[in-house]
Amino acid sequence: MEKVVLPAIRRTVTGKKVGALRREGKLPAVLYGHKFEATPILLDLHQTMLKLTGLTSSSLVTIELDGKEHAALVREKQKNYITNTLLHVDFQVVSLKEKIRAKVMLELVGVSPAVKDFNGVVVNGVTEIEVESLPQDLPERIEVDISNLATIGSSIHVRDIKLSDKVEILDNLDEMIVIITGAEEEKALEETEGEGNEPEVIERGKKEEVDE
């Protein structure tokens, strides 16, 4: 992956006054981490949105501040969901010499023969797993190939994932990632789950920043 570099300057304006900075095309953010004092910063909004597009929570970025480069992970993004514009970003500074834990997204790829030939239905289980490694060894995402799921009932579990020996999986290896069911089984599963489940919130901003 190409190195993602975000030039930043220190931010002295905080609270509700940052609204004026946003109108000038600036993005308020904060840089924090182990053995690193929390530092409010400013980024260029347009360039930051372009460079963060497609990155995941396990993607490493570089923040340039005061002539120094800091390796960091995006830990929290806050958006205006009407305009789809970033309002605030939290970056966690990491040491390239110390292992960290992070959630990595699972991405299903390929076509299951059981779906194509037997009208099977793909049912998802876990959609991310927690791993531990050096920051530079973190996978951005993990592809899970379902093209070998040839029969109804065939499945893939966490134990089936093959990663570099530099990356350790911390989650339960027996967790199911995907299973192919018949159409009737899928209908029964939906009825069991009911209609009262709330959608998962994948990004939640801070109230203080939303009010700004």
PyMOL commands that set and color helices and strands:
alter all, ss='L'
color gray80, all
select helices_A, chain A and resi 15-23+45-52+113-118+135-137+158-160+183-193+207-211
alter helices_A, ss='H'
color red, helices_A
select strands_A, chain A and resi 5-7+9-10+26-33+36-44+60-65+68-80+85-93+100-109+121-124+128-133+141-145+155-157+168-169+176-181
alter strands_A, ss='S'
color yellow, strands_A
deselect
rebuild
show_as cartoon
